[in-house]
Amino acid sequence: QVSPSFGVDNAFTFEVFALVLSLLGLAFTVIGIRLGISLLANAIVGLSARAFGMSRRALSNFFAIIALAFLYSVLGAGSWVYDVGSSFILWTLILLLAGSTFVALFTRSPRVFHIKLTRLKALGILVIVILSVVTLPAYASFLRAQSGQYVNYQWNPAYVPTIQYTRWAYGVDNVTPADVSLINSTGPQTNVLGHVRIFTQEAARLNMKPLVGVNWMSLDTAPVDIIYRNGTEYWVSILQLVQPTYGGDTDVWRTQHLLLTHSEKILAVNAATTERVDAAKIWPLTQTPQVYYGEGGLWQSVDEVYLNIPGFTETHLANYSGPPSYSGSPDYTFDGFWRYWKFFWQGRLDFASGNYGPIKALEFRDLNNRLSNLLLPNMQMDPDPYPVVDPQGNIYLLHWVWIDWPSPSGFADYPEHNNTSILRLFSTVLTDVKTGEIRGYLYDNGKSDYVTSFYRSMYPKWNQPIPSWLGDQLRYPETFFNIQQSVYNFYFQTDPNQWQRNVFLQSTEDTRFIITPLNGNLAWSAVRLVEIYKSPSQNLAGLYVAPAGTQTGHVYLIRFPEGKTLLGPTTAESAVSTDPTVKGRLTLHPEWTIGNILLYLIDGRLIYVIPYYGTVGNLTVPVMVAVVNAETKQVGVDFIDNPNLSSEVAGATTKAINSMGIATGTQLTINGTLTYRYGPFDKGGNAQWIIGITPTGGTQPIQILARYETLTPSEVYTLITTPTPNGSISVVVDNNFTLLKIQ
C-alpha cells in the first residue's frame, strides 16, 4: 500500500517514466513491424514450398511479437494503481511474457520438429497453461470481492491516493466546504432583493436590439456579457462589425478593407431593473468606443484592413467623438517590393504601384484567433471573454487562459479515467480592442508543480502583478469552473461507505453570475446549483459559489444536510406552472417565456426567483416574477403592470415574496416638503401618483410611487391637497420607495 500522496509526490517521476515508456513503445512498434514483415515472408515461403524451417521462423516471430506486447504491459505496470489484486494480474503478465518468450526462442531451434507429443501430454500442457493464466486473476477477483475487507483491500491502497491525486490535478483540493450560513445576509433583506437579476442574456439581447440604429453594426451574433460595476450588474454588448449584403455591390473589397474598419457602439442594460444604460455611465469612457479588434463578424471574415489611406474615410456614427481615423500603431506596413507583391496579386494596381504610399494594415483582428497564435500546446482560453475598462477609458477584452496537461499516470479519475488532465488556471490576458495590444498577467494558482513552472518560464513578460483596477473586474472563468465542478461533484466524497452508496452530486442549470450574500457582505459570484446524483426526486443538494473581484479564485461548495428536502430548479418551475394564479395567466398568454431560475436566501429561506417575459411593441420585457419557497413549495407572484418602469421591475421580486407573507425589509420614514406631484395615472383601474419629497435638511427630492388602493381616503386627501413645492409632509415608504402610509 502506497501513501495517500504517492501520486502527487511522484507526478514528475511518472511524467519521465511515461516519456521513456513512449520511446520504448515506439521502438517495440518498429521491431514488431519488422518481425511482422519477416513473419509474413517466411510464412508464405514455408507454406508454398513446404519449407518447414521458414515456417518455424514465422512461428517464432509471431510469439516474439506477442512477447513484445506483454513486455510493454509489464513495463507499464510501473504507473498502475495497485489494490489487493493488482500484483496477481502483474504476475500473470510476467508468466505470459516468460511463456511467449520461451516459445519464441524454442521454435527457432530445429529440435522443435523432433518433439513427440501424445494427446495426453498435449492436454496436460494445455491445462498447466490455462491454470497458470486463469488462477492468479481469479484469485485477485476473489480478494476484491471480499466486502468485509473493502477498505483494506481496495479503498486505502487504490481509492485514497487516486482521490487525492485527482483533486490535486484539477485544482479542487482548495474548494472550501461550507454550510448555508455562508450566504446568510446580516443586513436588511432589501440589500439582496434590490439586486435580484431579472433579465436573462437572451432577454437583454432582444431588449437592446432596437437600439442598434445602423446596418453596419449588429447584435444578432454579437456576444452579450454580464459584468459588475459600481455595485450593479449589467448586460453589455460590443456591437459586431458587419457588412449589409446587397446584390449590386460593385466593390466589396473597398468596403470591407477601407471603409468598414471598426465598430463604435456598446449597448448596456441594468440586469436587475431592465433599464437601458449609457456605457459611459458604467465606464470612464472619454470618446466613442473604437473597436478595431473584436469577435466574429468582419473581424473574423476579413483578414486585414488598411488605414489612413488618402481619399478614403472610415465609417463613423453621426455623434462620433474621437480621432477621424485610426490613431494607433499598425500591425504591419506594406512598402516597396512587398507592397507591390501583396496588392498586385489582388488586382489592386493603384495600391501596388504606390499611389497611396506605404500601406498601414491591421491583421488577425478576431481576438480569439489573435490570442490563440500566442498560446503553446495544451493551453486553453476561455471561449467567453468579456469587456473591462481601465481608468483612462481604454477598453479590453479579458480572456482567462489555463493549462490542460494530460496526466502521466493512471491515478487520475480511477477507475473510469474520464477526467485525465492536470488543470491549472494560468493567466488573465487583456487585448486592447483599439490597438490589438496583448498583455498578460500570470495568475497565482497556489501550485508550484512542474507543469505550472514550465509554462510560467515560457511567458516571462506576463509575470507581473494584476493591477488594482483590473482586480475589481475579474470573475472566475465559467468554463473552467464547470470543469472543476464536474470533477468535484464526485471527489468531494472521501468516505468509503458513502462512495459505495454513490452519494455524489450532479450539476443542474447553467452557472449564473449573480449578486449574493457571502460572509455577511454582498458579493458578485458565479453560482451553480447541484442536485443529488441521479435522484428521481431531483432534490436540491447544494450550490457552488465562486466570488468575483479581488476574491476570484476562492470556490465554496455549500451542501445542505442529507435528508433535508429542498426542491430542485426543475420541480420549482413545475410548482410555478401549476399554481392556479400563474396557470390562469399563462393560459391567457401562451407567448410568455420563462427566464433564468435563480436561488437566493431571503429571511433565512431559500427562495427561487423565476421571471417571465412577454413582448411590448418590439421589445422583450419582464411581465411576471414568480418565487418559490424551496422547502415548503409555496408560490408567490407579482404581475408587472408597467414593464417600462424600472422601479416597478426592481420591486417585483419583493412584492412576489411579500405575497407569501414573508417580510423583506424595514420601513423608512421620510419627513420633508412635497416638491412635485404628477398624476393621477390609471394603472389597472387604480390611480397612481409620482411624487417627490425633499427630506428636511436635504437638497434633492426622493421620488416615491403612491398607489390609491393602498391608501386610506384621508391619506389620499392629504396627498392631493398638500401644496407643492413647499408643503410639509411625513410619509412611510418601503425599500422600493413605494408609499405605505402618510402620517
Secondary structure by P-SEA (a helix, b strand, c coil): cccccccccaaaaaaaaaaaaaaaaaaaaaaaaaaaaaaaaaaaaaaaacaaaaaaaaaaaaaaaaaaaaaaaaaacccccccccaaaaaaaaaaaaaaaaaaaaaaaccccccccccaaaaaaaaaaaaaaacaaaaaaaaaaaccccccccccccccaaaaaaaaaaaccccbbbbccccccccccaaaaaaccccccaaaaaaaaccccccccccccccbbbbbbcccbbbbbbcbbbbbbbbcccccaaaaaccccccccbbbbbcccccccccccccccccccccccccccccccccccccccccccccccccccccccccccccccccccaaaaaaccccccccccccccccccccccccaaaaaaaacccccccccbbbbbbcccbbbbbbbbbbbbccccccccccccccccccccccbbbbbcccccbbbbbbbccccccaaaaaaaaacccccccccaaaaaaccccaaaaaaaaaaacccccccaaaaaaccbbbbcccccbbbbbccccccccbbbbbccccccccccccbbbbbccccccbbbbbbccccbbbbcaaaaaaaaaacaaaaaaaaacccccccccccccccccbbbbbbbbbbcccbbbbcbbbbbcccccbbbbbbbcccccaaaaaaaaaaaaaaaccccbbbbbbbccccccccccccccbbbbbbbbbcccccbbbbbbbbcccccaaaaaaaaacccccccccccccccccccccc
